[in-house]
Amino acid sequence: MPQAARQLPTRQPRAPSRLALLCWFTAAAASAGDFTVTARQRDERPLAGAVITLEAQASDAAPAPPQQAVMDQVNMTFVPDVLVVPVHSRVQFPNSDVISHQVYSFSGAKPFQLPLYRGKPYPPVVFDQPGVVTLGCNIHDNMLAYIVVTRATHFGRTAADGRWTAANLPAGHYVLRLWHPLLNEGREIVRDLTVDAAGGALEIQLGRALRPAPITGRPHSWDY
């Protein structure tokens, strides 16, 4: 029987989160070595599109290797509108529209600007610091996207049913982070975990309602 994930004692007391109520439980149907996170809103509806990262705390744990990724611009939207990449990844920003765009970010993790262009793209942008990078277009205010840069060994986004699974997760200590563009106060929930070799599961239910989705005239993957 898989063992339930359990919360680690911390060296310093941590104030209870006002953002979420976390319930730890054993999933009887979980496959050996798999660890599943189920995220729900305050009203118990699935929380789709949330970013989940699991960063191993072992001294010899290395982040996932850098990737080559693409965030395109199609019909005046970023595609995808949320991208999760390991630290030091290179992201290309092609413009598949027939109009020009000017991509920028003022985020501390990666401030940059690609002046007005279409057709031939700029060289890839290297994201060398962990954090959330908010992207926009200086010409089109309705364009909005995020790049989550992580040192985690395992990462992904919850599906329409609010679930995400790390397959064959090695036993060990991890820091779990849940991020969503519409979370209140910091947009991130952080917890310490111990996972054994049998895997297990975790359910997260938000303690507060999500913020209203921005009115941009176009749907986003985090809308609800």
Buried (B, 14 or more C-beta within 10 A) or exposed (E): EBBBBEEEEEEEEEEEBEBBBBEBEBBEEBBEBBBBBBBBBBEEEBBBBBBBBBBBEEEEBEBBEBBEBBBBBEEBBBBBBBBBBBBBBBBBBBBEBEEBBBBBBEBEBBEBEBEEBBEEBBEBBBBEBBBBBBBBBBEBEEBBBBBBBBBBBBBBBBEEEBBBBBEEBBBBBBBBBBBBBBBBEEBBBBBBBBBBEBBBBBBBBBBBEBEEEEEBEEEBBBBB
